[in-house]
């Protein structure tokens, strides 16, 4: 958004004693764009399982919010719904909250979709083991993980090949938002 629009929003929020939030979807993050491109190519067949895990060992200061639920709500949920391309049928989620119940530090979620796909998401900011998988996809014809496609030939051989990230500019998404 142009800086003049942002300044106007900030001024309105100050005058009304409200909070203004700006959300920028991460539809162009490299792991998501690559996963989306591979899935839409049809090489994996129908998706059956979508997974995303991000666990950090960083400990936040007491009383500060970690932003895990914001990251999930604005970014990963948007990505998940686009990858599944189906309506959620059943959802189970569990938030990880401090003993004092003031600061969340994670969410674990399973979603079953109408098309038969199931998704598992695990986002944590206080894990004992720091790791990040990015998007992983299991399909009827193959699997995708860490920028690699795994498929099985007719005679049972597993083929593991690298995926080239698609060339995409974030400007296209920003242009779409500005048209609204």
Backbone torsions as a table, in degrees:
resi	resn	phi	psi	omega
1	UNK	NA	148.3	177.0
2	UNK	-62.7	148.1	-178.4
3	UNK	-60.7	-31.0	179.1
4	UNK	-62.8	-37.9	178.6
5	UNK	-68.0	-42.5	178.8
6	UNK	-63.8	-41.5	178.3
7	UNK	-64.4	-39.1	177.8
8	UNK	-64.0	-42.8	177.6
9	UNK	-62.6	-42.7	179.3
10	UNK	-63.4	-40.5	179.0
11	UNK	-65.2	-44.0	178.4
12	UNK	-63.1	-40.5	179.7
13	UNK	-63.8	-41.4	-179.7
14	UNK	-64.5	-43.6	-178.6
15	UNK	-67.3	-34.9	-177.3
16	UNK	-94.6	0.9	-176.9
17	UNK	57.0	35.7	178.8
18	UNK	-107.0	173.5	177.1
19	UNK	-110.6	131.6	176.4
20	UNK	-105.4	132.9	179.3
21	UNK	-120.0	132.5	176.0
22	UNK	-109.4	127.3	-178.3
23	UNK	-113.9	132.4	177.3
24	UNK	-124.9	104.9	-178.2
25	UNK	-64.5	143.8	-177.9
26	UNK	-97.5	46.6	-179.4
27	UNK	-68.6	-13.6	-179.1
28	UNK	-104.8	10.5	177.1
29	UNK	-63.2	138.4	-171.3
30	UNK	-54.8	-42.9	-178.0
31	UNK	-66.7	-36.8	179.3
32	UNK	-71.5	-46.1	-178.1
33	UNK	-59.9	-41.9	179.4
34	UNK	-66.0	-46.0	179.3
35	UNK	-61.2	-43.6	-179.7
36	UNK	-62.5	-44.5	-179.4
37	UNK	-62.9	-44.9	179.3
38	UNK	-63.6	-44.9	-179.1
39	UNK	-62.6	-45.1	-178.1
40	UNK	-72.4	-15.4	177.9
41	UNK	-70.8	-20.0	-179.7
42	UNK	86.9	-4.5	-177.0
43	UNK	-67.7	-22.5	179.8
44	UNK	-92.9	-9.4	-174.9
45	UNK	75.6	-156.1	179.2
46	UNK	-73.2	130.1	179.6
47	UNK	-69.5	137.2	176.1
48	UNK	-112.9	-32.3	-180.0
49	UNK	-140.1	132.4	172.7
50	UNK	-118.3	132.3	-179.5
51	UNK	-132.8	145.9	172.9
52	UNK	-148.9	128.3	178.5
53	UNK	-132.8	134.2	174.4
54	UNK	-144.8	109.4	-179.4
55	UNK	-124.4	129.1	-179.6
56	UNK	-116.2	153.0	176.6
57	UNK	-95.3	-1.8	-178.0
58	UNK	-62.8	133.9	176.7
59	UNK	-105.0	127.0	-178.8
60	UNK	-84.1	160.3	175.1
61	UNK	-66.5	142.6	178.2
62	UNK	-56.9	137.8	176.9
63	UNK	87.2	-3.6	178.2
64	UNK	-101.9	150.3	179.4
65	UNK	-86.0	145.0	-177.8
66	UNK	-86.9	-21.2	-179.2
67	UNK	80.3	8.4	-178.5
68	UNK	-59.7	-46.7	-178.1
69	UNK	-68.7	-33.7	175.7
70	UNK	-65.9	-45.6	178.4
71	UNK	-58.9	-43.8	179.5
72	UNK	-64.9	-50.7	-174.8
73	UNK	-65.2	-41.8	-175.0
74	UNK	-87.8	-30.6	-171.7
75	UNK	-111.9	-64.1	-173.4
76	UNK	-67.8	-38.1	179.3
77	UNK	-65.9	-42.0	176.8
78	UNK	-59.8	-46.4	179.5
79	UNK	-63.2	-44.4	-179.1
80	UNK	-59.3	-47.6	-178.3
81	UNK	-63.5	-35.2	177.3
82	UNK	-72.2	-37.1	178.7
83	UNK	-69.3	-41.8	-178.0
84	UNK	-71.2	-33.9	179.5
85	UNK	49.7	40.7	-178.8
86	UNK	-155.4	161.0	179.9
87	UNK	-80.9	139.2	175.1
88	UNK	-64.8	138.9	178.4
89	UNK	-106.7	-43.5	178.4
90	UNK	-138.2	139.9	-179.5
91	UNK	-133.1	133.9	171.1
92	UNK	-126.9	129.8	179.8
93	UNK	-140.4	147.9	176.0
94	UNK	-136.3	125.2	175.4
95	UNK	-88.0	144.7	173.5
96	UNK	-101.6	118.0	-174.6
97	UNK	-127.7	146.4	176.0
98	UNK	-59.0	161.9	177.6
99	UNK	-56.1	-35.8	179.7
100	UNK	-76.6	-2.9	178.4
101	UNK	56.2	35.8	178.9
102	UNK	-110.8	-26.2	-175.0
103	UNK	-132.2	123.7	175.1
104	UNK	-82.7	149.9	177.6
105	UNK	-137.4	21.4	174.7
106	UNK	169.1	168.8	174.9
107	UNK	-149.6	140.5	174.8
108	UNK	-122.8	132.6	-172.5
109	UNK	-145.5	142.8	171.6
110	UNK	-125.6	133.2	-180.0
111	UNK	-129.0	127.9	172.3
112	UNK	-101.4	132.7	-178.6
113	UNK	-107.1	156.5	-179.6
114	UNK	-58.0	-33.9	-179.4
115	UNK	-74.8	1.0	179.2
116	UNK	97.1	-7.1	179.4
117	UNK	-78.1	146.9	176.6
118	UNK	-125.4	139.9	-178.7
119	UNK	-121.8	144.4	176.8
120	UNK	-128.3	124.5	177.5
121	UNK	-125.7	136.9	178.3
122	UNK	-137.0	110.5	178.7
123	UNK	-122.2	122.5	-179.7
124	UNK	-140.8	147.4	175.8
125	UNK	-112.8	0.3	178.6
126	UNK	-134.3	57.6	-179.9
127	UNK	-92.0	150.9	174.9
128	UNK	-76.6	-19.2	179.3
129	UNK	-127.8	116.8	-178.4
130	UNK	-86.4	126.0	176.2
131	UNK	-162.4	161.3	179.4
132	UNK	-146.9	126.7	-178.5
133	UNK	-93.9	-25.8	-167.8
134	UNK	72.1	-168.0	-179.4
135	UNK	-79.8	134.1	174.3
136	UNK	-123.8	137.7	-176.9
137	UNK	-130.8	129.5	171.1
138	UNK	-106.8	128.9	179.2
139	UNK	-127.5	176.0	-178.2
140	UNK	-70.0	-19.9	-179.0
141	UNK	-114.3	-9.2	-177.5
142	UNK	175.5	-172.2	-177.3
143	UNK	-137.7	158.5	178.9
144	UNK	-131.7	133.9	174.9
145	UNK	-164.8	140.8	175.2
146	UNK	50.0	48.1	177.6
147	UNK	58.8	34.0	177.5
148	UNK	-136.9	141.7	174.8
149	UNK	-105.7	134.5	177.7
150	UNK	-117.7	117.3	179.4
151	UNK	-127.5	163.2	180.0
152	UNK	-116.0	129.6	178.4
153	UNK	-78.0	172.6	-179.5
154	UNK	-59.9	-32.1	179.7
155	UNK	-93.2	14.0	171.9
156	UNK	90.6	3.3	179.3
157	UNK	-77.7	134.9	177.7
158	UNK	-90.5	123.9	179.7
159	UNK	-104.5	126.7	-179.6
160	UNK	-116.8	113.3	-177.7
161	UNK	-130.6	145.6	178.4
162	UNK	-72.0	153.5	177.7
163	UNK	-110.0	134.8	175.8
164	UNK	-86.9	127.8	178.0
165	UNK	-61.9	135.2	178.0
166	UNK	-68.5	147.1	176.4
167	UNK	-80.3	120.0	-179.8
168	UNK	-148.4	146.6	178.9
169	UNK	-110.3	138.4	177.1
170	UNK	-67.2	-20.6	-177.9
171	UNK	-59.7	-32.6	-179.6
172	UNK	-62.0	-39.9	179.2
173	UNK	-70.3	-41.1	178.5
174	UNK	-63.9	-40.5	177.8
175	UNK	-60.5	-40.6	177.9
176	UNK	-61.6	-42.4	-179.5
177	UNK	-66.0	-37.8	-178.4
178	UNK	-68.9	-23.9	179.0
179	UNK	-73.3	-22.0	-176.1
180	UNK	-67.6	NA	NA
